[in-house]
């Protein structure tokens, strides 16, 4: 009886912990790029700032086409792949796919959101 109760408790505890580590996917949508000094940045300057921010946070990036980068980060045996679309007025970071990261279609392993928030902050510093 005691063993059965202990197993049930353990199972419920593991379930509660795994559910607690899930969060809605965080995407950055049309984040404004505010011109500094009254002069708007060119598309090349924005691309350079995003690439520099990615390197600072250990993301690898490749250009898909002008105004669109694909970025990948690989912390601890996991991988997150996102699309970064940008113009001279805004940028967006959107979930594309992941490897070894729990994702159910709407909620994702909560550390994913931290990776995206850190990348966003790094990009904002450079723009």
C-alpha positions, 0 to 999 in steps of 0.5 A, a space after each residue: 500500500 505504501 509503495 503504491 501511494 509513493 509511486 502515485 505521489 512521485 508520478 503526480 510530482 513529476 507531472 506537476 514539475 514538467 507542466 510547470 516548466 512549460 509556458 506559451 511560446 514567446 514571439 517578438 512581433 513588429 518590435 519598433 526600431 527607433 531611429 537614433 539621432 533622427 536618422 533611420 538605419 539602413 537595412 544593412 545596418 539593422 542586419 549587422 546589429 542583429 548578427 552582432 547581437 546573435 554572436 554575443 548570445 551564441 546564436 548562429 545565423 544565416 540569411 534566407 533573403 534580404 530582411 530575413 534571417 534564420 537563427 539557431 541556438 544550441 544550449 545543452 543538447 537542445 536546439 531552437 530555430 527561429 525566423 527573424 524578419 526585419 525592415 527599416 522600421 521593425 523586427 520580429 522573432 518567430 518560433 520555427 522549430 526546435 530539437 530536444 525542446 518540449 513543445 506541444 503546439 502552443 506551450 514550450 519548455 520555458 527556457 526557450 522564452 528566456 533565450 528569445 528574451 535575451 536575444 531581443 534585449 541584445 538586439 535592442 541594445 545594438 539598434 
